[in-house]
C-alpha cells in the first residue's frame, strides 16, 4: 500500500478545480467529525439549560410580537398583507433569524475551534459542515413552530408547504455563502463580526420581514433589489400558500450562490493557514 | 497498517525538509494587517520570493533534515528558538515562507491532548469527540473504546462530566485516545511533562513501542528525555540550525553552552544578615570541571544582636531538585559574630556530572550550644555554575561515585 505524500511549501495550489476537488473530498471524509462536533455542541447546549429549545424562538417571537402590537394598536400603519398579520410577522422574523444565523455561522464555528485549529490538523471543512448541521437542526425546530402557527391561524395545509424545507435550505446556503467570504477577515479583525450584526439590524428594515413591499416610492426600489428580499418572500409565500412573486430574481440568486459557495469554500480553505499563523504569532 | 509495509521500505525517508523558512511579526496590529495582505496575495498564489517586511523576523530560517522510519529526531533550543513554529509547519497548520516539506504516510501529532473535549459532556462522550478530531472513524473508536478506557485507568469516572476531572485525569484520557493512533510520522511537543510518574512511564513505553515503526520528531526541554528517546538531534537558535548530528551528546552539549546566564537570585530571611561582597562574579557563566575545587569567599554583615551564627549551602539542579548539602552544623561548627563583619570561605570538591546547578546560601543564628534560633538570610542562586565532566554529556545522572565492582 503506497503511503500518501503531503507536500507543504509556500506556493498555493492555484487550480480552483483541483482545490474544489480536495474541498469536496475532505468534506466527504470528515462526515463523522462534522456530525460528532454538531452532536457535541447541541448536546452540551441543552444539557446546561432548562428552557433549552425555547431560547430559539424567543427572539423572533419577541420581534414579531412587537410588530403585532404596533400594528394592532394603530401605532404604525401597515399595508394589508393578505394573511393574518401575526403569521406574516412571525414567519418573516423567523426566516430572517435563520438567514442571520447562517451568515454568522462560519465565523462562529471557526472562532470556537480556535484552540484546536492552532494545534491539530484536521479537515477544516468539517467546521462548516457541522455548523450547517447545527443550523438545520435549529431551523427545523423553528419551522415546526411556524407550521403550528400556520394551522393555528386557520391557513391550514396546502401542497406548497412541502417546498418549505428546500427554501429553508436555500436560505441557509445563501447565508453561509455570504458568511464564508467574510470569515477570513473576520477572524483577523473582530470589527467585521460587529459590523455584520450592525448592518443586518439595519437591513431588516429594507427587507419585507415584518411589512410588505410598498406599492411605490424609493423604498419599493430598494426592497425589490435587496438580495435578501426574494429569500424571505419566496419562503414565506410558499409556507403561507400565497402565489410566489420575485421568482426570477430568486432563481438568479440561487444560481449565483452555487459557484459562489464553492469559491467561498476554496477561499476559506486557503485562508485558514494564514489565519492560524496570525492567531498563534 | 504498519504490518503491510514491505521490509524493503524500512529505511525509506518519511520526512524531508529542505531549506525551510518562516517569518513572524513582532507587533500584533502590523501582524493582522499583513494577514489581510497575505489573504489577498494568497489568492493570487504569491509565488514571489518573500523578504522581511518591517517588524518581521525569521522564526525559522533555512532548516533542512531527513528522517527515516525508526528514527527519532530531537529538537532542542531555548524559548523562542523556533521549535514550535517548525512543528506547526511539519503538521501542516501553517505554510512555510520558503522551502519545502515532504511527508509520507499518516501524521500523528501529540501537541495538545484532549482536543475537542467539551467540559459538560462525560468522559465517554468526549472520547468520541477527541477521536473524531484526531481522525478516527466512529467504528474505530467503538472498537478501541475499552482499550482507551483501560489505558486511561479512569473506569470509575468515565461517565462523569469532564469538567469535574482533575487536570491530570484530562491528560490521561487525552493520551489514552492519542495512543491509539497508528501513524507513520509522529510529532510530539512536550506533552509528556504532565501527569503523575507512573502514567508518564506508561506514555514513554507506548512511544518506545511506536519508535520502531515510525519516524518521530520530538521537542523537549528535558535533556534526559532527548538522550533516552532520540537517534539524532537538532539544536535551534533564533530559528537557525546551530547543531545537527547523530551524536546526541554533542548537540546537547552545545545546547548546554548556548544558554544565557540569567540570574535567579532571590533574598529572603529576617534581614539581620546581608551579603556584602563576593569574590566571584555570579552574573557571568561559571564553568567548573568535575573534580576541581570550588572556592567561594564572601563578606557577611550581621546585626550585632546575633552572637553566633552558622552557614549552610544547598545545591539544586535546573528543576530545583535538591542534590547536595554543605552544612557547618553537621560537624558542630558555628562562628562568633565579632564586630558585625565576617569573612567566610567555603571550599569543596565539585562531585557533579554535566549540568546546570545553583547553590543557595542560608545563614542561621544559633545559641551557645549550636541550636538554630533564627534564620537570618536565605539567598537563592547565590552561586550559579555549569559543571562539566571531561567526557562530555555522557550521563544525565547528576552524581556518580566510584565503586568497587568485583567479578568472581
Interface residues (C-beta under 8 A of the other chain):
Chain A: X1 X3 X4 X5 X6 X7 X8 X9 X10 X11 X12 X14 X32 X33 X36 X37 X40 X41 X43 X44 X47 X48 X115 X116 X117 X118 X119 X120 X121 X122 X184 X185 X188 X189 X267 X270 X271 X273 X274 X275 X276 X277 X278 X280 X281
Chain B: X1 X4 X5 X14 X24 X25 X31 X32 X34 X35 X36 X38 X39 X42 X43 X45 X46 X47 X50 X88 X89 X90 X91 X92 X93 X94 X95 X96 X97 X98 X99 X100 X101 X102 X103 X104 X105 X106 X107 X109 X111 X112 X115 X116 X118 X120 X121 X125 X128 X129 X132 X133 X134 X135 X137 X138 X184
